[in-house]
Amino acid sequence: MPNPDRSIHLLFGPPKPTDAPGANWIQVIEGRDFLVALRLYGAELAFYDQSWKPDDIVRLG
């Protein structure tokens, strides 16, 4: 579910946060590491000229 500024927050974790939309939550197995890979289809020029880069993943707790 997009934010008002059209960004999207994805949440990774074993339990789903109570205030998170189900579409933004990705379940992971507790105690195990995981790898995040980003694949873009039909990316715009900003991706290719590197004027746009995805934000880092941030731990929330």
N, C-alpha and C positions, 0 to 999 in steps of 0.2 A: 504494500500500500504506500503510495508516494506521500511525501511531506508537502506542505504548501509551496515550498520552493522547488518542487519536482525532484528533490533528492530522495533516495530510498535508504532507510536504515535496515540492515539485516542483523538479526540477533542469532548467535550460536550458543547452545547450551543444552544440558540434559533436561532441566525442567523449563517449560515455557513461562516466561515472565507474565504475570497476570494482566498487565496493561498492554502487552504486545499483540498486534494483529497476527493471527495464525499464518498469514501469507508472508510475513516478514521473519518468521522464526524457523531456524534449521536445527533439528535435533542432532546432538552429538552424544557419544558414549562417555559417561563420566569417568575420569581418570585416564583417558586415552588421548594422545595427541592427534591433531588432524591438520590437514593441509588445505588451504584455500587457494583455488585457481580461478582466475577470471577469464572468461571467454566472451568476446564481443562479436556480434554479427552486425554488419552494416554500419560499422563505426564511422563517425564523421572525421573530417580532416584534422580536427583538434587532437584526436588520438594519434594520428600518424605523424603530425609535426610536433608532438609531445607538449603542446600548450595545455592539454588536459591530462591529468594523471589521477587515478583513483586514490582516495585517502587510505591511510594505514588502518589496519584493524586495531581497535582499542579495547582493552579489557575493562569491563564495567563492574568490577566487584570481586 
